[in-house]
Amino acid sequence: MASRSRRAFIGQSALGLASGWLTSNWGAITEAQASAARAAAGQPSEFVFLSTEQAAELDAVSSQIIPTDETAGAHEAHCVHFIDRALTSFLRDSQALYREGLARLRAEARAQFGEARGFAALSAPQQLQLLRQIEQEPFFAAVRMHTIIAMLASPVHGGNAEQCGWKLIGFDDALHFTAPFGHYDA
């Protein structure tokens, strides 16, 4: 043991830990790859965390955050699919916030507009009225942030379908950028 350097020991330990992590997470990794392939092919994946009703409510909220007009909005970008996938991976800590926030939003829609079955069933002005009431709450802040991320993330992650978010901001996904000619000659 004395002949081995600390650097070699740390390197071999890291390799062992990484191998163990890969082995224990292999199923989730392959499912994430399959989901990314479906998203890249323009086929939204099935919802993993959200129920169909919750997804409809969240889609309605995100569609008010980035509405459809002359350009595609959150609905066309499949932001709800990105958020659903994220809630089972890197946003796992936000699951309770979404579960409670969507339930409260649905209950508030029914309380204020008795004929509605939920937020998604409200008219656009009613939806905006209700969202203005909760815009300072952590749930709305999270949905707003995640909708924007979904709109601008790479399409392989489930959102930004057909690169509509990138088209909206004029992002060129060329993956080869060069300095302006003459910049280095000056």
N, C-alpha and C positions, 0 to 999 in steps of 0.2 A: 504494500500500500504506500510505503514511503517513496517508492520510485515514481509513482504517478503524480503528476502535477495537479494543482487545484483546478487549473483551467480544463484539463482533460476530464477530471472528475465531474465538474459542473456541466461540461458539454455532454458527457454520457448520461448524466442524470436528467438533463433537459430532454435528450433524445428519448429516454425511457418514459418520462412523463408525457411527452407529446404522443408517443406511440399508444400509451394507455388511454389518453384522451380521445384520440382518433378511433380506437377500437370501441370504446364505450359510447361514442356519439355517431358511429358509422351510419346507423339507420336514419337519424335526423339529417345528416349531411347528404345522403343520397336522395332523401325526400326533398330537401331544399334545392338540390340540383335539378330534380325532375320538375319541381314547381317553377324554377327559373326558366327551364326549357319551354314549358307550357306558356309562361308569360311572354317569352321572347317570340313565340309563334302566334301571339295574339289571342291565346285561349286562357281566359281567367280561370284560376284554379277554384276548386270548391272551398267554401269557407271552413276554416279549421277551428277558430275560437268563437266567432260570432254565429249566432243562429240566423236564419233567413230574415226574421223580423228585425233583429238587432242590426243586421247589415243594411236593411232598407232604411232604418232610422239614421244610421251613421252616414249612408250615402246621401240622404236628404240634407243632413247637417253640412257635410263637406261640399255639397252642391250649392249651398248658400254662401260658403266661404269663398269658393272659386266657382262662380256661376258660369253657365254656358251662355255665350252671346255670339258675336261673329266668330269667336274662336272656341275651341273645345274647353270644357271646364273639368271639374273634379270627377264628375260622373263618367265622362268619356275617357278620362285618363285612368279609370279603374282604381282610384285612390283607396276605396274601401277594401279592395283586395290586398293592396300593399299593407294597410294598417292591420288587417286581420292576420296576415302572415307575420308582421312585426310583433304582434301581441303574443305570438307563440315562440318568439325567439328573443331578439334584443330588447323588446319593450314588455317583456313578461311582467315586470314590476308594475306596469300600468293596467293590468287586467282588472283589478278591483275598481280602479277609477273609472274605467270604461263600463264595466258591468253596472255599477251604481249610478253613474252619470246617465247612461241610456235609459235605465229604469226610471230615474227621476224625471228625465225629459219626457218620456212617454206618459207618466202619471200627470205631469204638469200640463201637457197638451190636452189630456182628457178633462182635467179639472177646469181649465180655462175655456176650452172649446168642446163642450160636452158631446157634440156629434162626432168628433174625431176619434178614430181608433188608435191614433198615435201621432207622433210628430210628422211622419212621412205622409200622412193623410191630410195634413193641413194645407191651406193655400199658401202661396209664397209670402204674401204680406203677414199672414198669421205666423208662419215660421220665423220670419225676421223679427216680429214682435217678441216672440218667445226667446229667441237667441239674444236679443238685446238685454233681456232680463238676466241672463246667465253669463254674459260675456266677460265678467270679472272672475268667474269661478275657475278653479283648476281644471275641471273637466273640459270646458270650452277652450281654455288655453292649450291643453294637450291636443285636442282634436284639430285646432287651427294649425299648430306646429306640425303635427303628423300629416295633415292634408298637404301642406306646402312641401314637406319633404317628399311625400308620395308623388306630387306633381312634377318634381324636379329630379328625382332619383333615376338611376338607370332603369330602363324598361325590364331588364331581366329580374328585377326584384318585385314585380307585380303591379307597379303603378306606371305612370307616364306612358300609357299605351300609345303606340304609334308615334312616340316621341312628341306628343302634343304639348307637353310642358316645355320641352326644349325649343320647339318651334315658337311658342309664345314669347320666350325671352331672347330668341335669336341665337341659341347655342348651336354651334356646328360640331357634331360628333365625328370629326374627321380623323382623330387620333394621330394626326401628323401636323405639327405646327412648326412654322419656320419664322425666323426673325424677318422683319421687313428688309427687302433688298437695299443695300447701301448702308444699313445701320452700322455694320462693323467695318465698312470701308472708309467712313467719314474721317 
